[in-house]
Amino acid sequence: MSMNIGSPNEDGSEAPMNEINTTPLVDVMLVLLIIFLITVPVVIQTVPLKLPTVTNLPTTTKPENMLLSVDANCDVYVGQTKVDTKQELLDRAVKHLKDDIARQEKAGGKIELPEAHIRGDKDMEYRCVGGVIFTMQRAGFQKIGFISEPVPGDISR
């Protein structure tokens, strides 16, 4: 392979070459193109899911719903009263459910099971609210909801 340094001028001196050799640039670009073609399918692989859309709907608190709160120390409150053990929570939930069903049977209307609404501190561990959910399911609650605060200033959702 030969290298062109420049062309001779009229007076016999060499003039600087004003053309750029683009072959190394093209080689680098082809290598990068091959790398991107190999890595992009690996990065884009996902499981096709249909994620739910989130909307903030104001909740209507019914008196028959059971309101639970879980603080950052995993302490559980039914209404404003602290519950000391899971068994006590289970007993109170079963009693609440039975009392509400008995009230609805006495009224003679269609029986609708009450819901359990859980408010959790943002700094609590998941295991705290997971135990409450499990206990409420064992008690017989079929609908368990979470109460949260909307993002400040977000009125579109």
C-alpha positions in Angstrom: 0.0 0.0 0.0 1.3 3.4 -0.9 0.7 6.7 0.7 0.1 10.0 -1.1 1.9 12.8 0.7 1.1 15.6 -1.7 1.4 16.6 -5.3 4.3 18.7 -6.6 3.7 22.4 -7.3 4.8 24.2 -10.4 8.1 25.1 -8.7 8.7 21.5 -7.7 7.9 21.8 -4.0 5.3 19.5 -2.4 1.9 21.0 -1.7 -0.1 19.9 1.4 -2.8 17.3 0.7 -6.3 18.7 1.2 -8.2 15.4 1.1 -9.2 13.4 4.2 -8.8 9.7 4.2 -12.3 8.5 5.2 -11.6 4.7 5.2 -10.8 4.5 9.0 -13.9 6.6 9.7 -16.1 4.2 7.7 -14.5 1.2 9.4 -15.3 2.6 12.8 -18.9 3.4 11.9 -19.5 -0.1 10.5 -18.2 -1.7 13.7 -20.4 0.6 15.8 -23.4 -0.2 13.6 -22.8 -3.9 14.1 -22.5 -3.5 17.9 -25.8 -1.5 18.0 -27.6 -4.1 15.8 -26.5 -6.8 18.2 -27.2 -5.0 21.5 -30.5 -3.3 20.8 -32.7 -6.5 20.6 -31.2 -7.6 23.9 -32.1 -4.3 25.6 -35.6 -4.1 24.1 -36.8 -7.6 25.1 -39.8 -7.2 27.3 -42.9 -9.2 28.3 -46.0 -7.7 26.7 -48.2 -6.4 29.5 -51.2 -4.3 29.6 -50.6 -2.0 32.6 -53.5 -0.4 34.4 -54.1 3.3 34.1 -54.1 5.1 37.4 -56.8 7.6 38.2 -57.5 9.4 41.4 -61.1 8.9 42.3 -62.4 10.3 45.5 -63.4 7.5 47.8 -66.8 7.4 49.4 -66.3 6.1 52.9 -69.2 4.1 54.0 -69.8 3.5 57.7 -69.8 -0.3 57.2 -66.2 -0.3 55.8 -63.4 -1.2 58.1 -60.7 1.5 58.2 -57.2 0.3 59.1 -54.0 2.3 59.5 -50.4 1.0 59.5 -47.7 3.3 60.8 -43.9 3.2 60.1 -43.4 0.9 63.2 -45.8 -1.7 61.9 -48.4 -0.8 64.5 -51.9 -1.5 63.2 -54.9 0.7 64.1 -58.6 -0.1 63.6 -60.1 3.4 63.4 -58.2 5.2 66.2 -57.7 2.1 68.4 -54.3 0.3 68.3 -54.4 -3.5 67.8 -51.7 -5.4 69.6 -51.7 -8.8 68.0 -52.7 -10.4 64.7 -55.2 -12.6 66.5 -56.9 -9.5 68.0 -57.1 -8.0 64.5 -58.6 -11.2 63.1 -61.2 -11.3 65.9 -62.2 -7.7 65.4 -62.4 -8.1 61.6 -64.6 -11.3 61.9 -66.8 -9.6 64.4 -67.1 -6.5 62.2 -68.0 -8.6 59.2 -70.6 -10.7 61.1 -72.2 -7.6 62.7 -72.5 -5.9 59.3 -74.0 -9.0 57.6 -76.5 -9.5 60.5 -77.5 -5.8 60.2 -78.1 -6.2 56.5 -80.1 -9.4 57.0 -82.2 -7.7 59.6 -82.9 -4.8 57.1 -83.9 -7.4 54.5 -82.0 -6.0 51.6 -79.3 -7.4 49.4 -76.3 -8.3 51.4 -73.2 -6.4 50.3 -69.9 -7.3 52.1 -68.1 -4.3 53.5 -64.6 -3.3 52.3 -61.4 -3.0 54.3 -59.6 0.3 53.6 -55.9 0.4 54.5 -53.9 3.6 54.9 -50.1 2.9 55.1 -47.3 5.1 56.1 -44.9 5.8 53.3 -41.9 4.7 55.3 -43.3 1.3 56.4 -42.0 -2.0 55.2 -44.2 -4.0 52.8 -44.3 -6.9 55.2 -46.3 -4.7 57.6 -49.2 -4.1 55.2 -48.8 -7.6 53.7 -49.7 -9.1 57.1 -52.7 -6.9 57.5 -54.0 -7.9 54.0 -53.5 -11.6 54.8 -55.4 -11.2 58.1 -58.2 -9.4 56.5 -58.5 -12.1 53.8 -58.6 -14.7 56.5 -61.4 -12.8 58.2 -63.5 -13.0 55.1 -63.1 -9.5 53.5 -63.2 -9.8 49.7 -62.5 -6.2 48.8 -59.4 -4.6 50.3 -58.5 -1.1 49.1 -55.6 1.3 49.7 -56.0 4.9 50.6 -53.3 7.3 49.3 -52.7 11.0 48.8 -52.8 12.3 45.3 -49.7 14.0 43.9 -49.8 17.7 44.9 -51.0 19.9 42.0 -52.1 17.0 39.9 -55.8 17.5 39.1 -55.8 15.8 35.7 -56.0 12.3 37.1 
